[in-house]
Amino acid sequence: MSKAFTLLIWFLVSVLVVVLVTIPVSLQTHLVMAAILLGAMMLIKLLRLEGNWRLLLLTFGTIIVLRYAYWRTTSTLPPFDQWADFIPGLILYLAEMYCIMMLFLSLFVVIRPMPKHVSTRLPKDEPVPTVDIFIPTYNEDYELLAGTLAAARSLDYPEDRFTVWLLDDGSTDAKRNDPDPDKAAEAQERHEQLQQLCAELGCRYLTRARNEHAKAGNLNNGIANSTGEYIAVFDADHAPARDFLQETVPFFGRDNQLFLVQTPHFFLNPDPLERNLRTFEVMPSENEMFYGVIQRGLDRWNAAFFCGSAALLRREALMTTNGFSGRSITEDCETAIELHSRGWNSIYVDKPLVAGLQPVTFASFIGQRTRWAQGMMQILLFSFPPFKRGLTMAQRLCYTSSTLFWLFPLPRMIFLFAPFFYLFLDLQVFTASGGEFAAYTLTYVVVNLVMQNSLFGRWRWPWISELYEYIQSVHLLGALFSVVRNPYKPSFKVTAKDESVESSRLSELARPFYLIFLLLILAVVMTIYKIGAQPYQAEVTMVVGGWNIFNLILAGCALGVVSERRESWGTRRVTVERRCEVRGADGEWVRGNLVNVSSGGVAIRLPNGAAGLGRGMPITMRFAPLANLENTEMPVFIRSVTTEGKGVVFGCRYMPERGHHYRLIADLIYANSGNWQARQSARQVNIGIVQGTVRFLGIALYQTGRGLGYLLRFGSGRGAGQ
């Protein structure tokens, strides 16, 4: 009876929604209805009502969105026989329908995100499963690898039950026997250095004959040479906290069909947008919306997928697919969809247990996103999630949402240039008055903002998604078309992470952004001209001109993103509170405190005049480690001295001499996962739509000026400067 009553309620609600969406009303009535629904949404949001109230908010928003879609479909398309207007009008309409479809797919995914899983420690009286830890590498820096290997070796897990493997694809037999003697010598040197590092750290070193099937082939070679029940995968620049295995292994004991426990990717450094706009310390990172909400939403439908790193997988499950899938260049998601289609399960543990690095330069950032976009398009073409056999309907919708998302460059570019059709070519892509266009579009846009802020407010500021999409779309659009032309053409390319920007400059990919900005400025001039020359169309011209102004604000902000600021260090310092001791040339130990740490150095606070220490001096530091390490003495070099109150802060650089020292560095930086949680929580604050919009406009205005200033200083697009 209860179920029948619930179905009846949903039927009545659906009928009411259809009536409200399709009922023909005047423009004034539409505005009144939209204002009432929007007011109700804002009230629910301001009162922070959850549960069914949240569903009611989304229902009200859905009514307005569907009214806009119904109006666009039935009242705004140009006549078919006026093909010069109809074709661009249809293209714009399809781009908008794509966005509405993606909105509803995302609503389905995140309507009720899975609560955070409660972790449990391994039972003391049960057998401890064996784990192989794979760290695949291709051309990463030695010190970067040393830090990751050291962190993996320091995991809080019985030492005889896990093995750390360095899977080296940068020193294959083929590379060490390259016809070019310089390349062969370089590969041989790398091979010997990494073998020695692994020996010092107690890790296993493994390479293969040749680099086949990229990362997937490298991981599968690791599977063929190991025997652990579970396999942990960490990218070369992703170092785990000590509790990674303790927080992930127990879940497999609860579900024999579980193939994956995925954890979020936490990053120590800003991406190019965060670095160049100076938002890293205050604004949630881009990935936090995916890992904070979307993956939890996917988890609700048993569709959380493998993200290539920071994950633990069951060997038995991987054997059913002959290891990691390598048909696409995004082997992680492809592997997950294959295993989900075979009835295996996954869960997502929303706790940062791994700290990694993001691309530093804009070019590397675009290279990484190109691989993601092309790989997801390959999965869409090869597997086609909507009809993938073995998946549940919910999983099909989730994977469809994840793959179709990467088509965003197409509608983003359409929205960017659509005003040009009217302003420069006088094409009527909308058959509506300026008042109708403004009324329906503005209510749709505002409702979209409210819905997105309600769902993602803690993890994404207003308009930031649009900025990220724009800066990627300019270069990703061609990459997507190349996949459609030849789905097998894209190849796996490793993203550089150990870069630095030694001097301020324009990105080598900056040129298109300045050309687009110039075109948008010309469109503003054309808007002013048309208002004066065609006053009878001033209403429509002002609406289209306003649309162009929004594009101009977005494009101006992007100029700041491609204007690379000087920053010679790759990671930011992390605040810590740990005691230490320092010994100078006199041999006396002086007590102090660690202030902050990074992958390159540490800041130590000591009393004034401590042992006569000063800049340029080598010293020895020791501290109480979290891991079981006997010798904790670490050589460091004083690079800076700063007086703070009654103490002195010494900025020191690590001077590691052997593998053990990297374990000490890893203990300082990566051991405590609580540092990452605290750092994330400090940034995850919903600043609201109004404040978010004001802050975005302020950032955009400043970055437009900075971007134009960089153009004057480094006008070639490849210049270098101070």
N, C-alpha and C positions, 0 to 999 in steps of 0.2 A: 504493500500500500504506500509506504514511504517512497519507494522507488518510482511508482506510478505518479505520485504527487509531484516529485521532483521533475520528472519528464514533462508533466503538464505545465509546470511553471516555466521550464525552458522553452516549451512550445509557444506559450503565450508571450514570453519575452521576445522570441524570434519574430513572431507576428507583429508585435509592437515596433520592433526595430525596422522591419521591412516597410511598415506603414509610414513611420517617421522619415525614412530615407527617400521613399518614392512619392510621397504626397506632394502635389504641385502647390506651391505657396508663392506669395510675392517676395520680393527681395527684402522688404522690411520685416516680414514675418520670419524669414529665414534668419535674419540677424538677431531678432528677439529670441528665437528658439536656441540659436547658437550661444547667445549671451547667457541664457538660463543654464544650459548644459555646462558651459565653460565655468560659470560661477559655481555650480555644484562641484565640479571637478576641483577647482581651486580651494573650495571649502574643505573637501575631503583631504586634500593634500596639506593644507595649512594645519588642520587638526591632527595630521599624521595618523589617520585611521587605517587600519590594516584589515586583513582577512577579506570578508565579502565586500567591505567598503572599497577596497582596492579594486576588486572585480567590477564594482559599480562604476568607479572612476573610468576604468578602461572601456566599459560598455558605453558610457556617455561619449567618450572620445571616439569610439568606433562609429557611432551614429553620425557624428559630424564628418569623419573621414569618408564614410560611405556616401553621405549626401554629396560631398565634393566629387567623388568618383562618378556617381549617378549623373550629376550635373554636367561634368566633363564629357561623359559618354553620350548623353542625349541632347545637349544644347550647345556645344561649343565647337564641334568639329566642322571645318570648312566643307562646302558642297563638294561632292566627289568629282563633278565635271570641271571644277576649277582646280586642276591638278597642281598648278604652281603653288597654290595655297594649301591644298589638301595633303600633299606629300610631306612637307615639313611639319604641318599641323599634326599629321598622324604620327610622325616620328616623336614629336614632343609628347603627344598623348601616351604612346607606348612607354616612353621613359617614365612618365608619372605613374602609370599603372604598375610598372616594375617596382617602383618605390613603395607603392601601397601594398603590393603583394609581399614584399620583403618585410614591411611593417607588421603585417598579420602573421607571417611566419615567425618573426622574432617574438611577437606576443605569445604565440603558442609555445615557443621554446622556454621563455622566462616567466610565464604566467604564475607559476609557483615553484621557484627555485628550490632545489633540495636543501634542507637544513644541513649545517656542517656535520659531517660524520664524527662521532665520538671515537677517539682513538684509544686503543688499549695496548698495554705492553705484552710482550711475548710471555706466555705462562712458563713459570720456572720448571714445572714438572713434565713438560712436553718436549719432544725432540725439536731442536732448532733446525729449520730448513737451510739448505745451502744456497748461496747467492753468488752469481757471477756479476761483477760490475764492469760494464763495457764503457770505455772512454775512446770513441773513435776520433782520429786526428788525421789531418791532411798536411797542412802547412803552417799550423799555429806556432806561436813563439814558445821557446823552451821554458821560460819562466812561467808563462801562462799554464802550460801543461804540468809543470812541477807543482804549482799551487793546487790544481784540480786533483792530481794523483795523490798528493799529500792529504788533502781533505778526505778523499775516498778511503785512504788507508786508515784514517783516524775515526772511522765510524764506530759508534757504540754498538758492537755486535761481536760475538765470540770470534776470535781471530782465525780459528781453524774452520769456520763455517762460511767464510766469504773470501773471494779472490778478486783482486783488482787487475783488469786487463787493459793495457794500452794497445789499441788497434791502430797501427800506424800505416796509413795509406800514402804517406809522403816519402817512404823509403822502401817501396816495393822492389822486388828483384829486377823488374823492368827498368825502374828509375835508377837503380844502382849500376845497371849495365847500359845506360843510355849512350847512344853514339857520340853525343856531345860530352867530351871529357870533363868539362866544368860542371855540367849538370850531374854527371855520374859521381864526381867527387863530393859535390854538395849533398847528394842523397846518402852517400856512404858515411859522411861525417855526421849527418843527422841520425842515421841508423845507429852508429856507435854511441853517440851522446845519449840517445833515448834508452838504449839498452843499459848503459851504465846508471842512468837516473832510476830506471825501474829496479835494478839490482839494489841500489842504495835504499830505496823506499819499500822494498819487499813486494813489488808488483810484477806481473807477468807481461812480457813484451811479445807482440805478435804482429807480423806483417804477412804479405802474400805475394804471389808471383807477379800479379799485375792488378791495376785498379779497374775492376769490372763491376758495373751496376752501382757505382758510387757508394754512398753511405750505406744503402741497404746491403750491397755485396760485402762491404767491410764488416757489418754486424753479423751477417750470415756466416762469414768466415770465423768470427768469434764463436758463434753457436757450434760450428763443426768441431772446434778445438776445446770445448769446455763441457762441463757436466752438471752445473748447478741447477737446482729445481726452479729457481727464479732468476731473472735477468734484469738488472738495473742498468739504465742507459743515461749517461750524462754527456752532454756535449763538452768539447775540450775547454770551453770557457764557462762551464757550469759546475761550480764546486758545491758539494752537499754539506749540510750541517750534520753534526754528530748523530742526531736522532732520526735521520732519514729512514733507515731500515726498521728501527723500532716503531716508527709511525706508520709504516706501510705494510710490512710483512704480515702482521696479525690479521689483516682483512682477508687474506687468502684462506685462512683457516675457517672462515665463516661461510665461504661459498666455493664449492668445488668447480663451478663453472666460471669463476672470475679469472679473466685473462689480463686485466690491467688495473693498476692503481696509479692514476695520474695526479701530480701535484703542480701547483702554479710555478711559472717562471718569474722569479724576482730579479730585478736588475740593479746593479750597483751604480751604473752610469746612465746619464740621460741619452735619449736618442737625439738626432740632429734638431728636431723641432724643439724639444725641451731644452737642449743646450743653447741653441741660438736665440730662443725667445726668453730664456732665463726663467722657466716655469717648473723646473725639475723638483725644487725643494718644496713647492707649495701646491702644485696641481697633481691630481692622480695621473699616473702614467697611462699611456694608451692601452697597454696590455691588461691593465687592471679591470677594465670593463669586461673583457673576455673571460679572464680567470676569476673575477669576483662575482659575476652574474651569469654570463652565458654558459660557461662550463657547468655551473651548478644547475642551470636550467636543463642542459643536455643530460646531466646526471639523473634528473628526475625521470627521463624517458629511457634510461639505460643506453644513452648515446654519447656519453663523454668519450672523446677520442684521444688517441696517443698524439702527443705534441712533439715527439722527436727527442725529448730529454726530460729529466726530472721525473722519471716514471719507473715502475717496477712491473715486469711482465712474467707470465707463467710460461716456462719452456714447453710444457705439454701442449698448450694452445698454439704456440708458434709453430710447432711441428706439423700441425694440421694444415698449415698453409705453406709448408716448406720454408719457414722462416719469415723474415721481413719482406714485404712486397716491394718490387723494384721496377714495376712497369711505369709508374709516374715518378716525378722528381720530388714529390711529397710522400715519401715512403711511410711516414708516420700515420697520416690519416687514411691512406690506402690500406695499410695493414689492419687498422681498426675496423674499417667498414667490412673487410673480408671476414674478420673474426666475429663481428657482430652478426653477420649474415649466416654464420654457422652455429649460432645459438650461444656464443660465449658472452659473458657480462663484463661490464667495466664500472668503476666508481671513480669519483673525483674527490680528493681530499684537499679542501680549501685551506691549506696552511703552507706558507712559504718555507720550504725545506732546502732550497737550492738557491744560490746567488750566482748570477751570470752577468755577462756583458752584452750590450747592444752595439750595433754599428755606430761608429763615431761620425763619419762623414756622410753627407747627403747622398753621394754616389753609392756608397756601400749600402745605405738604407734602401735605396731604390733597387739595387741589385738583389737584396734579400726579399723585398716585397714582390719583385718580378718572379722569383722562383716560387714563392707561395702562390701567387695568382696563377701562373702557368700550371703548377702542379695540381691545384684545385680544379682548373679547367680540364686537365687530363682526366681526373677522377670523374668529373661530370660526364665526359665523353665516353670513357672506358667502362665505368660502372653504372652510370645513370641512376643515382639513388632513388628517384621516384618509382622505378620498377625493378629495383634490385631484389632478386629472390632471396628469401630467408629473413629479410628485415621486417620488423613490425611496422605498422602504419606510422606510429609515432617516430620510429627511427628513420623512416624514409623522409618524413617531413623535416626532421632535424638535420640530416645530411644534405637534403635539398637546400635548406637555408644556409648551411655552412659553405656549400659550393657555389650557389647562385650569388651569394654576397659579393664574390670577387668579380662580378660583372659591373660593379659600381662605376668604373671609369667611363663606361659608355653613357649612362644617363647624366653623370656629372659634367661631361663635356657638352652634352646636348643642352643642359640647363645653362651652361656658360655662354654658349653662342646663340641660343634661341632668340634673345632680344635683337640680335643683328638682323634677323630676317625681316623684322618690322622696321627697324630704324634705318637700315641701309638699302633694303630691297623693297620696302613697302608691302611686304607680303602679310596677309591677314591669317595668321596661324590660329587665332582665336576668333570665333564669331560671337562675341559678347561685348557688352559695353564696358567701359572702364570701371564703372561702379560695381557691376556684377563680378567682374574679374577680381577687383580688390576685395569685395565682401566675401566671396567664397574662398579665395586663395588665402587671405589673411586669417580667417577663422580656421582653415585647415592647417596653416603653418603654426599658429598659436597652440592649437590643440595638440599637434605633433610635439611641440616643445614641452607641454605639460605632461603628456604621456611618457616621453623619454626621460624627463626629469624625475618623474615618479618611479620609473623602473631603474634608471641608471644614475640618478643624481649624485650619489656618493662616489661614483667611479668615473664620471665624465662631465666636464663643464659644458654649458651650452655653447654651440657652434664649433666646438673643437673637432667633433667628428667630421663636419663639413670641411674644415681646414685640412685634416689628415687625408680625406678622400681627394681633395683637389690637388694637393702636392704630389700624391701618388698617380693620379689619373693622367697627368700630362705625359708621363713616360710609360705607364702601364697599358694604355690603350693599344698601342702598336704591338706590345708583347702578347696581349690576348688574341688579337687577330692572327698573329703568327701561329698560335696553338691551333686555332680553327683551321688554318690552311694546312698545317702538318702537325698532328697531335704527337708524333714521335720525335719531333725535332728538338724540343727543349732538352738541355743537359744540365746536370747538377753542378752548381758552382758554389764553392765554399764562401761564406760571408766573412769578410775581414773584420775582426773585432779588436785586434791589438794595435789599432791605429792611434794617431794623435794629429791634431791640427797645430802645427808649430807656428803658423803665422796666419793672421786674418786674411781672408781671400773670398772670392766668389767661387761657388761650386762650379765644376766643369759642366754641370747639367743646368746651369742657371739661365742660359740664353732664352729658352722658350717662355719662361715666366715673365721676363721683361717684355718680350714681344706681345704676349697676351695682355699685360698691364697697359701697354701703349694702345692696343686695339680698344680696350675698355675705356680709356681716356677719350679716344676719338668718338666712341659711342655716346659719351656724356656730351661732347660738343654737338653731335648730331641731334641729341635729344633737345637741347636748347634751341637749335636751329628749327626743328620741326614744330616745336611749340609756337614759335614766332611766325613761321611760314604757313602753318596749317592749324590755325586756332580752333577750327571746327573739330579737330581730332585731338585737342589738347588733353582731354581726360585720359584717353587710351595711351597717348604718348607719355604722360607723366607716370602712369602705372608701369609701363614697360621700362621707362627710364629709371624708376625706383628699383626694379628688378636688376637692372644693369649696375646700379650703384652698389647693391649688395654684392654682386660678383666682383666689383672693383675693390670693395673692402677686403674680401677674401683673398683676392689676387695681391693686394698690397701687403697683407700680412705674410703671404707666402714669400715675398721678396726678402723678408727678414729670415725666413727659414733657410733659403739658399745662400744667404750671406754668412759664411762660416766664421765664427768667432775663434780667436786664438785660444787654444786650451791644450797644453802639452801633456796633461795627465789623462789617463783613460778612465780611472774610477774615482768616485768621491769618497771622502773619509767618512767613517761610521763612528759615531760616539760610543765609547765604552767606559766602564767604570771597573778597573782592575788594578790591583796593586802590583808594583814591580820594584826591582832594585837595579841600580846602574853602577858599573865600576869603570873608573877612568884609569889614567896612566899610573896613579899612585897606588892602585891595587885595593883601595877602600870601597866597600859597597855602600851606596847611598839609597835610602828608601824614597820612593816616589809613587806616582800614579799615572797610569795610561789615560790619555785624554781622548784620543781617537786613533783609528787605524785605517789603512787602505792596503791594497795589494802591493804598493810600492814602498810604504813607510809607516811610521808611527810617531805620534806626538806624546812626549813624556813631560809631566810637570814635576819639578824638583824644587827644593828650597833655594832661596837666593844664594849665589856664590857656591853652589854645590861642587865641591872637589875641584874647583877651578876649571870647570868644563866650559868649552866655547866652540864656536863655529869652526868646522874643518877638522874636528878631532874624531878619531875612531874610538868607540867605547863598546862595552859589553853590557847587555841587558839580560835579565832573567825574570821570570814570573811564574806563578802557579798555573799550570795548564789544566784544561778541562779533560784532556785525554791522558792516558797513562804513559807519560813520557818522563824518563829519568833525568836526562841532562837537558836543562832548559836554558842554557846560556846561548845567547844569540848576538853575533857581531853586528853593530849598526854604525852609521856615520852621521855626525851632526851637520845638518845643512842650514839650519836657521835657529836663532835664539830670540825669544820674545818675552819681555817682562810682563807678568800679569799679577797685580797685587803684591802679595808677599812671596810669590814664587816665580819661577822661570819655566817657560815651556820650550822644550827643545824639539825641533822638527827633525826627525832622523830618517835616514834611508837604510833599508835592509841591505846587509852585505853577506848573503848566504854563500857558504863555502862547500856545503855537502847536502845530501838529500834530507838529513835530519833537520836541518834549519828550515826547510820548506814545510815540514810538519809543524814546526813552531809557528811559522807565519800563518799556516792554515788554522791552527788553534786560535790565534788572535782574531782572525777575520771571519772564518766560516763556522766555527764550532757551535755557536749559540744561535739557534734559529729564532729565538725571541727578539733579537735585534731587528730582523727583517719584519716581523709582525708589528713591532712598535713603530717602525719607520713607515710602513704602509698605513697604519691606522691614523697617524698624524696627518697624512695627506687626504684621507678619504672623508672629506667633509662636503656636504651638499650646500653650495653657496647660493642656490636658488636661480631662477630664470632672470630676474631683473638685475641682480648684482653680477651674475655671470655674463649677461649681455653687455653691461657697462664695462666690465673688465676686459671683455674681448675687444670691444671697440677701442678702448685705450691701448691695448697691446697692438691692435692692427694699425692704429694711427702712428704710433711710435716706430713700429717695424717697417712701415712704408717709407718713412723718412730715412731710417737706417739703411734699408735696402737700396734706396736711390743714392745715398751717400757712398755706399760700397761700389755702386756702378760708376760713380765719378772717380773713385780712387783706383779701382781695379777693373777698368772698363772692358778688358779683353775677355772677361769671364773666367780667366785662368790665372789672374795675377796673384801675387803674393805681397804681403805687407806686414806692417808691425803688429 
